Amino acid sequence: MTSATTPVLSVTMQPAGRVLVIRSSCAIDGSAPSPEHITHYAAAEQARFVLLDATSAPYTDTAGLRWLLRMRDQPAPIRIVARKGGRIWRALKLMQLEFPLFDSVQQAWNAPWLRPGRSR
């Protein structure tokens, strides 16, 4: 696998050290690459975890929530960054989906490892 940025629709996957950063400027609606593809890419890049930066994403729908749940079940742990109080943050809290959820990329990047199912 190459270390180059891979754009897909309005989603960008980019390895950054031992972290695979996914940035989305479109809705989290399940149209991103499959969780299995992302896990394969993360493993090829030897990423410790996947960081989903959804701060520019306007919302998530039910397909996006299902996509996030599938991401949570993958071997590569996921950390989600969303605007605190924003639509994605509220949707995840309302649905009581326990993800490592952060309000800044820096906070997510520097956070100690959390067991799946725990949020900050």
VEXSE-231412 format. One record per residue: chain; residue in one letter; x, y, z of N, C-alpha, C in turn; residue number from 1. Coordinates in nm, 3 decimals, always signed. Layout:
{mol=A	type=A	n_px=X	n_py=Y	n_pz=Z	ca_px=X	ca_py=Y	ca_pz=Z	c_px=X	c_py=Y	c_pz=Z	seq=NUM}
...
***
This chain:
{mol=A	type=M	n_px=+0.085	n_py=-0.119	n_pz=+0.000	ca_px=+0.000	ca_py=+0.000	ca_pz=+0.000	c_px=+0.088	c_py=+0.123	c_pz=+0.000	seq=1}
{mol=A	type=T	n_px=+0.042	n_py=+0.222	n_pz=-0.063	ca_px=+0.116	ca_py=+0.348	ca_pz=-0.070	c_px=+0.075	c_py=+0.439	c_pz=+0.044	seq=2}
{mol=A	type=S	n_px=+0.161	n_py=+0.534	n_pz=+0.075	ca_px=+0.131	ca_py=+0.629	ca_pz=+0.182	c_px=+0.060	c_py=+0.753	c_pz=+0.131	seq=3}
{mol=A	type=A	n_px=+0.024	n_py=+0.755	n_pz=+0.005	ca_px=-0.040	ca_py=+0.873	ca_pz=-0.053	c_px=-0.182	c_py=+0.888	c_pz=-0.001	seq=4}
{mol=A	type=T	n_px=-0.230	n_py=+1.011	n_pz=-0.005	ca_px=-0.367	ca_py=+1.039	ca_pz=+0.034	c_px=-0.462	c_py=+0.973	c_pz=-0.066	seq=5}
{mol=A	type=T	n_px=-0.567	n_py=+0.910	n_pz=-0.017	ca_px=-0.664	ca_py=+0.842	ca_pz=-0.101	c_px=-0.799	c_py=+0.912	c_pz=-0.090	seq=6}
{mol=A	type=P	n_px=-0.836	n_py=+0.999	n_pz=-0.188	ca_px=-0.966	ca_py=+1.064	ca_pz=-0.178	c_px=-1.078	c_py=+0.972	c_pz=-0.229	seq=7}
{mol=A	type=V	n_px=-1.189	n_py=+0.968	n_pz=-0.160	ca_px=-1.306	ca_py=+0.894	ca_pz=-0.200	c_px=-1.426	c_py=+0.983	c_pz=-0.172	seq=8}
{mol=A	type=L	n_px=-1.496	n_py=+1.024	n_pz=-0.276	ca_px=-1.604	ca_py=+1.121	ca_pz=-0.263	c_px=-1.551	c_py=+1.240	c_pz=-0.183	seq=9}
{mol=A	type=S	n_px=-1.612	n_py=+1.274	n_pz=-0.070	ca_px=-1.561	ca_py=+1.382	ca_pz=+0.013	c_px=-1.495	c_py=+1.328	c_pz=+0.139	seq=10}
{mol=A	type=V	n_px=-1.445	n_py=+1.207	n_pz=+0.130	ca_px=-1.377	ca_py=+1.142	ca_pz=+0.242	c_px=-1.231	c_py=+1.124	c_pz=+0.204	seq=11}
{mol=A	type=T	n_px=-1.141	n_py=+1.157	n_pz=+0.294	ca_px=-0.998	ca_py=+1.141	ca_pz=+0.269	c_px=-0.938	c_py=+1.051	c_pz=+0.376	seq=12}
{mol=A	type=M	n_px=-0.867	n_py=+0.947	n_pz=+0.331	ca_px=-0.794	ca_py=+0.860	ca_pz=+0.423	c_px=-0.647	c_py=+0.891	c_pz=+0.406	seq=13}
{mol=A	type=Q	n_px=-0.580	n_py=+0.916	n_pz=+0.517	ca_px=-0.439	ca_py=+0.951	ca_pz=+0.510	c_px=-0.365	c_py=+0.896	c_pz=+0.631	seq=14}
{mol=A	type=P	n_px=-0.261	n_py=+0.815	n_pz=+0.608	ca_px=-0.181	ca_py=+0.770	ca_pz=+0.721	c_px=-0.101	c_py=+0.887	c_pz=+0.776	seq=15}
{mol=A	type=A	n_px=-0.093	n_py=+0.895	n_pz=+0.907	ca_px=-0.017	ca_py=+1.001	ca_pz=+0.974	c_px=+0.058	c_py=+0.934	c_pz=+1.088	seq=16}
{mol=A	type=G	n_px=+0.179	n_py=+0.893	n_pz=+1.061	ca_px=+0.252	ca_py=+0.817	ca_pz=+1.163	c_px=+0.186	c_py=+0.683	c_pz=+1.180	seq=17}
{mol=A	type=R	n_px=+0.152	n_py=+0.647	n_pz=+1.302	ca_px=+0.088	ca_py=+0.518	ca_pz=+1.330	c_px=-0.063	c_py=+0.535	c_pz=+1.345	seq=18}
{mol=A	type=V	n_px=-0.119	n_py=+0.638	n_pz=+1.288	ca_px=-0.262	ca_py=+0.665	ca_pz=+1.295	c_px=-0.316	c_py=+0.682	c_pz=+1.154	seq=19}
{mol=A	type=L	n_px=-0.431	n_py=+0.620	n_pz=+1.125	ca_px=-0.498	ca_py=+0.642	ca_pz=+0.997	c_px=-0.605	c_py=+0.747	c_pz=+1.021	seq=20}
{mol=A	type=V	n_px=-0.589	n_py=+0.864	n_pz=+0.960	ca_px=-0.685	ca_py=+0.974	ca_pz=+0.978	c_px=-0.782	c_py=+0.971	c_pz=+0.861	seq=21}
{mol=A	type=I	n_px=-0.910	n_py=+0.971	n_pz=+0.894	ca_px=-1.016	ca_py=+0.981	ca_pz=+0.793	c_px=-1.088	c_py=+1.112	c_pz=+0.818	seq=22}
{mol=A	type=R	n_px=-1.090	n_py=+1.198	n_pz=+0.717	ca_px=-1.160	ca_py=+1.326	ca_pz=+0.728	c_px=-1.279	c_py=+1.325	c_pz=+0.633	seq=23}
{mol=A	type=S	n_px=-1.392	n_py=+1.368	n_pz=+0.685	ca_px=-1.513	ca_py=+1.372	ca_pz=+0.603	c_px=-1.572	c_py=+1.511	c_pz=+0.605	seq=24}
{mol=A	type=S	n_px=-1.596	n_py=+1.565	n_pz=+0.486	ca_px=-1.664	ca_py=+1.694	ca_pz=+0.477	c_px=-1.806	c_py=+1.675	c_pz=+0.426	seq=25}
{mol=A	type=C	n_px=-1.844	n_py=+1.548	n_pz=+0.405	ca_px=-1.981	ca_py=+1.518	ca_pz=+0.363	c_px=-2.051	c_py=+1.447	c_pz=+0.479	seq=26}
{mol=A	type=A	n_px=-2.178	n_py=+1.424	n_pz=+0.464	ca_px=-2.254	ca_py=+1.354	ca_pz=+0.567	c_px=-2.198	c_py=+1.215	c_pz=+0.589	seq=27}
{mol=A	type=I	n_px=-2.199	n_py=+1.170	n_pz=+0.713	ca_px=-2.162	ca_py=+1.032	ca_pz=+0.745	c_px=-2.287	c_py=+0.950	c_pz=+0.714	seq=28}
{mol=A	type=D	n_px=-2.288	n_py=+0.891	n_pz=+0.594	ca_px=-2.409	ca_py=+0.825	ca_pz=+0.546	c_px=-2.385	c_py=+0.683	c_pz=+0.496	seq=29}
{mol=A	type=G	n_px=-2.270	n_py=+0.629	n_pz=+0.527	ca_px=-2.243	ca_py=+0.492	ca_pz=+0.486	c_px=-2.183	c_py=+0.481	c_pz=+0.347	seq=30}
{mol=A	type=S	n_px=-2.158	n_py=+0.593	n_pz=+0.279	ca_px=-2.102	ca_py=+0.587	ca_pz=+0.144	c_px=-1.949	c_py=+0.587	c_pz=+0.144	seq=31}
{mol=A	type=A	n_px=-1.888	n_py=+0.594	n_pz=+0.259	ca_px=-1.742	ca_py=+0.590	ca_pz=+0.269	c_px=-1.692	c_py=+0.449	c_pz=+0.237	seq=32}
{mol=A	type=P	n_px=-1.563	n_py=+0.432	n_pz=+0.223	ca_px=-1.511	ca_py=+0.297	ca_pz=+0.200	c_px=-1.557	c_py=+0.203	c_pz=+0.311	seq=33}
{mol=A	type=S	n_px=-1.570	n_py=+0.077	n_pz=+0.278	ca_px=-1.619	ca_py=-0.021	ca_pz=+0.376	c_px=-1.525	c_py=-0.029	c_pz=+0.495	seq=34}
{mol=A	type=P	n_px=-1.579	n_py=-0.061	n_pz=+0.612	ca_px=-1.494	ca_py=-0.080	ca_pz=+0.729	c_px=-1.385	c_py=-0.185	c_pz=+0.707	seq=35}
{mol=A	type=E	n_px=-1.416	n_py=-0.287	n_pz=+0.630	ca_px=-1.317	ca_py=-0.390	ca_pz=+0.602	c_px=-1.202	c_py=-0.333	c_pz=+0.519	seq=36}
{mol=A	type=H	n_px=-1.234	n_py=-0.249	n_pz=+0.421	ca_px=-1.130	ca_py=-0.184	ca_pz=+0.339	c_px=-1.044	c_py=-0.094	c_pz=+0.427	seq=37}
{mol=A	type=I	n_px=-1.108	n_py=-0.018	n_pz=+0.514	ca_px=-1.034	ca_py=+0.073	ca_pz=+0.602	c_px=-0.943	c_py=-0.006	c_pz=+0.696	seq=38}
{mol=A	type=T	n_px=-0.993	n_py=-0.116	n_pz=+0.749	ca_px=-0.913	ca_py=-0.199	ca_pz=+0.839	c_px=-0.793	c_py=-0.257	c_pz=+0.764	seq=39}
{mol=A	type=H	n_px=-0.815	n_py=-0.303	n_pz=+0.642	ca_px=-0.704	ca_py=-0.356	ca_pz=+0.561	c_px=-0.600	c_py=-0.247	c_pz=+0.536	seq=40}
{mol=A	type=Y	n_px=-0.645	n_py=-0.129	n_pz=+0.501	ca_px=-0.556	ca_py=-0.016	ca_pz=+0.476	c_px=-0.480	c_py=+0.021	c_pz=+0.604	seq=41}
{mol=A	type=A	n_px=-0.549	n_py=+0.025	n_pz=+0.718	ca_px=-0.486	ca_py=+0.057	ca_pz=+0.846	c_px=-0.380	c_py=-0.046	c_pz=+0.881	seq=42}
{mol=A	type=A	n_px=-0.410	n_py=-0.173	n_pz=+0.858	ca_px=-0.313	ca_py=-0.279	ca_pz=+0.887	c_px=-0.190	c_py=-0.267	c_pz=+0.798	seq=43}
{mol=A	type=A	n_px=-0.211	n_py=-0.236	n_pz=+0.670	ca_px=-0.100	ca_py=-0.221	ca_pz=+0.577	c_px=-0.010	c_py=-0.104	c_pz=+0.618	seq=44}
{mol=A	type=E	n_px=-0.069	n_py=-0.002	n_pz=+0.676	ca_px=+0.006	ca_py=+0.117	ca_pz=+0.720	c_px=+0.054	c_py=+0.103	c_pz=+0.864	seq=45}
{mol=A	type=Q	n_px=+0.025	n_py=-0.011	n_pz=+0.929	ca_px=+0.061	ca_py=-0.039	ca_pz=+1.068	c_px=+0.006	c_py=+0.067	c_pz=+1.164	seq=46}
{mol=A	type=A	n_px=-0.117	n_py=+0.111	n_pz=+1.138	ca_px=-0.182	ca_py=+0.211	ca_pz=+1.222	c_px=-0.226	c_py=+0.148	c_pz=+1.354	seq=47}
{mol=A	type=R	n_px=-0.206	n_py=+0.220	n_pz=+1.464	ca_px=-0.251	ca_py=+0.175	ca_pz=+1.595	c_px=-0.402	c_py=+0.192	c_pz=+1.609	seq=48}
{mol=A	type=F	n_px=-0.457	n_py=+0.298	n_pz=+1.546	ca_px=-0.601	ca_py=+0.322	ca_pz=+1.551	c_px=-0.642	c_py=+0.408	c_pz=+1.434	seq=49}
{mol=A	type=V	n_px=-0.773	n_py=+0.415	n_pz=+1.413	ca_px=-0.834	ca_py=+0.498	ca_pz=+1.309	c_px=-0.895	c_py=+0.619	c_pz=+1.377	seq=50}
{mol=A	type=L	n_px=-0.865	n_py=+0.737	n_pz=+1.326	ca_px=-0.920	ca_py=+0.861	ca_pz=+1.381	c_px=-1.014	c_py=+0.920	c_pz=+1.276	seq=51}
{mol=A	type=L	n_px=-1.143	n_py=+0.921	n_pz=+1.305	ca_px=-1.242	ca_py=+0.978	ca_pz=+1.213	c_px=-1.268	c_py=+1.122	c_pz=+1.253	seq=52}
{mol=A	type=D	n_px=-1.224	n_py=+1.215	n_pz=+1.169	ca_px=-1.247	ca_py=+1.357	ca_pz=+1.192	c_px=-1.376	c_py=+1.397	c_pz=+1.122	seq=53}
{mol=A	type=A	n_px=-1.484	n_py=+1.404	n_pz=+1.199	ca_px=-1.616	ca_py=+1.438	ca_pz=+1.144	c_px=-1.654	c_py=+1.581	c_pz=+1.179	seq=54}
{mol=A	type=T	n_px=-1.556	n_py=+1.666	n_pz=+1.213	ca_px=-1.588	ca_py=+1.803	ca_pz=+1.253	c_px=-1.646	c_py=+1.885	c_pz=+1.138	seq=55}
{mol=A	type=S	n_px=-1.617	n_py=+1.848	n_pz=+1.013	ca_px=-1.673	ca_py=+1.919	ca_pz=+0.898	c_px=-1.794	c_py=+1.850	c_pz=+0.838	seq=56}
{mol=A	type=A	n_px=-1.826	n_py=+1.732	n_pz=+0.889	ca_px=-1.942	ca_py=+1.659	ca_pz=+0.838	c_px=-2.069	c_py=+1.721	c_pz=+0.897	seq=57}
{mol=A	type=P	n_px=-2.169	n_py=+1.746	n_pz=+0.814	ca_px=-2.289	ca_py=+1.814	ca_pz=+0.866	c_px=-2.379	c_py=+1.727	c_pz=+0.954	seq=58}
{mol=A	type=Y	n_px=-2.385	n_py=+1.596	n_pz=+0.927	ca_px=-2.474	ca_py=+1.510	ca_pz=+1.004	c_px=-2.440	c_py=+1.364	c_pz=+0.974	seq=59}
{mol=A	type=T	n_px=-2.504	n_py=+1.274	n_pz=+1.048	ca_px=-2.501	ca_py=+1.132	ca_pz=+1.017	c_px=-2.645	c_py=+1.082	c_pz=+1.010	seq=60}
{mol=A	type=D	n_px=-2.669	n_py=+0.991	n_pz=+0.918	ca_px=-2.803	ca_py=+0.931	ca_pz=+0.909	c_px=-2.794	c_py=+0.787	c_pz=+0.959	seq=61}
{mol=A	type=T	n_px=-2.903	n_py=+0.711	n_pz=+0.945	ca_px=-2.904	ca_py=+0.575	ca_pz=+0.999	c_px=-2.801	c_py=+0.485	c_pz=+0.929	seq=62}
{mol=A	type=A	n_px=-2.782	n_py=+0.504	n_pz=+0.799	ca_px=-2.680	ca_py=+0.426	ca_pz=+0.728	c_px=-2.541	c_py=+0.461	c_pz=+0.783	seq=63}
{mol=A	type=G	n_px=-2.519	n_py=+0.586	n_pz=+0.815	ca_px=-2.392	ca_py=+0.628	ca_pz=+0.873	c_px=-2.371	c_py=+0.570	c_pz=+1.012	seq=64}
{mol=A	type=L	n_px=-2.478	n_py=+0.565	n_pz=+1.091	ca_px=-2.468	ca_py=+0.505	ca_pz=+1.224	c_px=-2.435	c_py=+0.355	c_pz=+1.212	seq=65}
{mol=A	type=R	n_px=-2.498	n_py=+0.287	n_pz=+1.115	ca_px=-2.466	ca_py=+0.145	ca_pz=+1.093	c_px=-2.321	c_py=+0.130	c_pz=+1.049	seq=66}
{mol=A	type=W	n_px=-2.272	n_py=+0.221	n_pz=+0.964	ca_px=-2.132	ca_py=+0.218	ca_pz=+0.920	c_px=-2.039	c_py=+0.235	c_pz=+1.040	seq=67}
{mol=A	type=L	n_px=-2.072	n_py=+0.329	n_pz=+1.129	ca_px=-1.991	ca_py=+0.350	ca_pz=+1.250	c_px=-1.992	c_py=+0.226	c_pz=+1.339	seq=68}
{mol=A	type=L	n_px=-2.107	n_py=+0.162	n_pz=+1.353	ca_px=-2.113	ca_py=+0.039	ca_pz=+1.433	c_px=-2.027	c_py=-0.071	c_pz=+1.372	seq=69}
{mol=A	type=R	n_px=-2.028	n_py=-0.081	n_pz=+1.239	ca_px=-1.941	ca_py=-0.178	ca_pz=+1.172	c_px=-1.794	c_py=-0.143	c_pz=+1.193	seq=70}
{mol=A	type=M	n_px=-1.762	n_py=-0.012	n_pz=+1.193	ca_px=-1.624	ca_py=+0.031	ca_pz=+1.219	c_px=-1.583	c_py=-0.008	c_pz=+1.360	seq=71}
{mol=A	type=R	n_px=-1.673	n_py=+0.004	n_pz=+1.454	ca_px=-1.643	ca_py=-0.028	ca_pz=+1.594	c_px=-1.610	c_py=-0.176	c_pz=+1.609	seq=72}
{mol=A	type=D	n_px=-1.667	n_py=-0.261	n_pz=+1.525	ca_px=-1.645	ca_py=-0.405	ca_pz=+1.534	c_px=-1.517	c_py=-0.451	c_pz=+1.464	seq=73}
{mol=A	type=Q	n_px=-1.444	n_py=-0.360	n_pz=+1.401	ca_px=-1.321	ca_py=-0.396	ca_pz=+1.330	c_px=-1.204	c_py=-0.404	c_pz=+1.428	seq=74}
{mol=A	type=P	n_px=-1.097	n_py=-0.476	n_pz=+1.389	ca_px=-0.980	ca_py=-0.489	ca_pz=+1.478	c_px=-0.911	c_py=-0.356	c_pz=+1.508	seq=75}
{mol=A	type=A	n_px=-0.908	n_py=-0.264	n_pz=+1.413	ca_px=-0.843	ca_py=-0.135	ca_pz=+1.437	c_px=-0.938	c_py=-0.047	c_pz=+1.518	seq=76}
{mol=A	type=P	n_px=-0.900	n_py=-0.007	n_pz=+1.640	ca_px=-0.988	ca_py=+0.079	ca_pz=+1.721	c_px=-1.016	c_py=+0.212	c_pz=+1.650	seq=77}
{mol=A	type=I	n_px=-1.134	n_py=+0.266	n_pz=+1.670	ca_px=-1.172	ca_py=+0.394	ca_pz=+1.609	c_px=-1.193	c_py=+0.499	c_pz=+1.717	seq=78}
{mol=A	type=R	n_px=-1.148	n_py=+0.620	n_pz=+1.688	ca_px=-1.175	ca_py=+0.736	ca_pz=+1.771	c_px=-1.246	c_py=+0.836	c_pz=+1.682	seq=79}
{mol=A	type=I	n_px=-1.351	n_py=+0.896	n_pz=+1.734	ca_px=-1.433	ca_py=+0.989	ca_pz=+1.656	c_px=-1.418	c_py=+1.130	c_pz=+1.711	seq=80}
{mol=A	type=V	n_px=-1.394	n_py=+1.223	n_pz=+1.621	ca_px=-1.389	ca_py=+1.365	ca_pz=+1.656	c_px=-1.510	c_py=+1.431	c_pz=+1.592	seq=81}
{mol=A	type=A	n_px=-1.590	n_py=+1.498	n_pz=+1.674	ca_px=-1.709	ca_py=+1.569	ca_pz=+1.624	c_px=-1.724	c_py=+1.699	c_pz=+1.703	seq=82}
{mol=A	type=R	n_px=-1.796	n_py=+1.793	n_pz=+1.643	ca_px=-1.821	ca_py=+1.919	ca_pz=+1.715	c_px=-1.909	c_py=+1.890	c_pz=+1.836	seq=83}
{mol=A	type=K	n_px=-1.860	n_py=+1.928	n_pz=+1.954	ca_px=-1.935	ca_py=+1.904	ca_pz=+2.077	c_px=-2.069	c_py=+1.979	c_pz=+2.067	seq=84}
{mol=A	type=G	n_px=-2.178	n_py=+1.907	n_pz=+2.087	ca_px=-2.311	ca_py=+1.965	ca_pz=+2.077	c_px=-2.364	c_py=+1.967	c_pz=+1.935	seq=85}
{mol=A	type=G	n_px=-2.280	n_py=+1.931	n_pz=+1.836	ca_px=-2.322	ca_py=+1.928	ca_pz=+1.695	c_px=-2.413	c_py=+1.808	c_pz=+1.667	seq=86}
{mol=A	type=R	n_px=-2.461	n_py=+1.800	n_pz=+1.545	ca_px=-2.557	ca_py=+1.696	ca_pz=+1.509	c_px=-2.502	c_py=+1.554	c_pz=+1.525	seq=87}
{mol=A	type=I	n_px=-2.376	n_py=+1.534	n_pz=+1.485	ca_px=-2.317	ca_py=+1.400	ca_pz=+1.496	c_px=-2.294	c_py=+1.364	c_pz=+1.643	seq=88}
{mol=A	type=W	n_px=-2.240	n_py=+1.459	n_pz=+1.719	ca_px=-2.218	ca_py=+1.437	ca_pz=+1.862	c_px=-2.349	c_py=+1.399	c_pz=+1.931	seq=89}
{mol=A	type=R	n_px=-2.454	n_py=+1.479	n_pz=+1.904	ca_px=-2.584	ca_py=+1.454	ca_pz=+1.966	c_px=-2.642	c_py=+1.319	c_pz=+1.925	seq=90}
{mol=A	type=A	n_px=-2.629	n_py=+1.284	n_pz=+1.796	ca_px=-2.682	ca_py=+1.156	ca_pz=+1.748	c_px=-2.615	c_py=+1.040	c_pz=+1.820	seq=91}
{mol=A	type=L	n_px=-2.484	n_py=+1.046	n_pz=+1.835	ca_px=-2.411	ca_py=+0.937	ca_pz=+1.902	c_px=-2.451	c_py=+0.929	c_pz=+2.050	seq=92}
{mol=A	type=K	n_px=-2.466	n_py=+1.044	n_pz=+2.114	ca_px=-2.505	ca_py=+1.044	ca_pz=+2.255	c_px=-2.651	c_py=+0.999	c_pz=+2.272	seq=93}
{mol=A	type=L	n_px=-2.739	n_py=+1.047	n_pz=+2.185	ca_px=-2.881	ca_py=+1.012	ca_pz=+2.192	c_px=-2.902	c_py=+0.862	c_pz=+2.174	seq=94}
{mol=A	type=M	n_px=-2.827	n_py=+0.803	n_pz=+2.081	ca_px=-2.839	ca_py=+0.660	ca_pz=+2.054	c_px=-2.763	c_py=+0.577	c_pz=+2.158	seq=95}
{mol=A	type=Q	n_px=-2.693	n_py=+0.645	n_pz=+2.248	ca_px=-2.614	ca_py=+0.581	ca_pz=+2.353	c_px=-2.513	c_py=+0.483	c_pz=+2.294	seq=96}
{mol=A	type=L	n_px=-2.453	n_py=+0.526	n_pz=+2.181	ca_px=-2.348	ca_py=+0.446	ca_pz=+2.119	c_px=-2.216	c_py=+0.484	c_pz=+2.184	seq=97}
{mol=A	type=E	n_px=-2.158	n_py=+0.390	n_pz=+2.251	ca_px=-2.035	ca_py=+0.416	ca_pz=+2.326	c_px=-1.914	c_py=+0.407	c_pz=+2.234	seq=98}
{mol=A	type=F	n_px=-1.872	n_py=+0.522	n_pz=+2.184	ca_px=-1.751	ca_py=+0.533	ca_pz=+2.104	c_px=-1.653	c_py=+0.623	c_pz=+2.179	seq=99}
{mol=A	type=P	n_px=-1.523	n_py=+0.605	n_pz=+2.157	ca_px=-1.429	ca_py=+0.706	ca_pz=+2.206	c_px=-1.457	c_py=+0.835	c_pz=+2.126	seq=100}
{mol=A	type=L	n_px=-1.520	n_py=+0.933	n_pz=+2.190	ca_px=-1.568	ca_py=+1.054	ca_pz=+2.124	c_px=-1.495	c_py=+1.174	c_pz=+2.180	seq=101}
{mol=A	type=F	n_px=-1.442	n_py=+1.257	n_pz=+2.091	ca_px=-1.361	ca_py=+1.372	ca_pz=+2.130	c_px=-1.408	c_py=+1.496	c_pz=+2.055	seq=102}
{mol=A	type=D	n_px=-1.377	n_py=+1.613	n_pz=+2.111	ca_px=-1.418	ca_py=+1.737	ca_pz=+2.042	c_px=-1.301	c_py=+1.806	c_pz=+1.972	seq=103}
{mol=A	type=S	n_px=-1.183	n_py=+1.744	n_pz=+1.970	ca_px=-1.072	ca_py=+1.799	ca_pz=+1.891	c_px=-0.982	c_py=+1.684	c_pz=+1.845	seq=104}
{mol=A	type=V	n_px=-0.920	n_py=+1.704	n_pz=+1.730	ca_px=-0.829	ca_py=+1.603	ca_pz=+1.676	c_px=-0.711	c_py=+1.585	c_pz=+1.772	seq=105}
{mol=A	type=Q	n_px=-0.660	n_py=+1.694	n_pz=+1.825	ca_px=-0.547	ca_py=+1.686	ca_pz=+1.917	c_px=-0.582	c_py=+1.602	c_pz=+2.041	seq=106}
{mol=A	type=Q	n_px=-0.700	n_py=+1.624	n_pz=+2.095	ca_px=-0.744	ca_py=+1.548	ca_pz=+2.212	c_px=-0.754	c_py=+1.399	c_pz=+2.178	seq=107}
{mol=A	type=A	n_px=-0.810	n_py=+1.366	n_pz=+2.063	ca_px=-0.824	ca_py=+1.226	ca_pz=+2.021	c_px=-0.687	c_py=+1.164	c_pz=+1.997	seq=108}
{mol=A	type=W	n_px=-0.599	n_py=+1.238	n_pz=+1.934	ca_px=-0.465	ca_py=+1.189	ca_pz=+1.900	c_px=-0.387	c_py=+1.155	c_pz=+2.027	seq=109}
{mol=A	type=N	n_px=-0.395	n_py=+1.244	n_pz=+2.126	ca_px=-0.313	ca_py=+1.231	ca_pz=+2.247	c_px=-0.376	c_py=+1.147	c_pz=+2.357	seq=110}
{mol=A	type=A	n_px=-0.500	n_py=+1.107	n_pz=+2.340	ca_px=-0.570	ca_py=+1.031	ca_pz=+2.445	c_px=-0.503	c_py=+0.896	c_pz=+2.465	seq=111}
{mol=A	type=P	n_px=-0.498	n_py=+0.851	n_pz=+2.590	ca_px=-0.446	ca_py=+0.716	ca_pz=+2.614	c_px=-0.540	c_py=+0.615	c_pz=+2.550	seq=112}
{mol=A	type=W	n_px=-0.489	n_py=+0.496	n_pz=+2.528	ca_px=-0.571	ca_py=+0.392	ca_pz=+2.469	c_px=-0.690	c_py=+0.363	c_pz=+2.558	seq=113}
{mol=A	type=L	n_px=-0.806	n_py=+0.352	n_pz=+2.497	ca_px=-0.929	ca_py=+0.321	ca_pz=+2.570	c_px=-0.982	c_py=+0.187	c_pz=+2.521	seq=114}
{mol=A	type=R	n_px=-1.032	n_py=+0.107	n_pz=+2.611	ca_px=-1.096	ca_py=-0.017	ca_pz=+2.570	c_px=-1.219	c_py=+0.016	c_pz=+2.487	seq=115}
{mol=A	type=P	n_px=-1.252	n_py=-0.067	n_pz=+2.386	ca_px=-1.374	ca_py=-0.045	ca_pz=+2.309	c_px=-1.495	c_py=-0.036	c_pz=+2.402	seq=116}
{mol=A	type=G	n_px=-1.587	n_py=+0.053	n_pz=+2.367	ca_px=-1.708	ca_py=+0.069	ca_pz=+2.447	c_px=-1.698	c_py=+0.177	c_pz=+2.552	seq=117}
{mol=A	type=R	n_px=-1.583	n_py=+0.246	n_pz=+2.560	ca_px=-1.568	ca_py=+0.353	ca_pz=+2.658	c_px=-1.551	c_py=+0.485	c_pz=+2.584	seq=118}
{mol=A	type=S	n_px=-1.609	n_py=+0.589	n_pz=+2.636	ca_px=-1.591	ca_py=+0.722	ca_pz=+2.576	c_px=-1.533	c_py=+0.816	c_pz=+2.680	seq=119}
{mol=A	type=R	n_px=-1.481	n_py=+0.925	n_pz=+2.632	ca_px=-1.424	ca_py=+1.026	ca_pz=+2.720	c_px=-1.528	c_py=+1.124	c_pz=+2.760	seq=120}
***
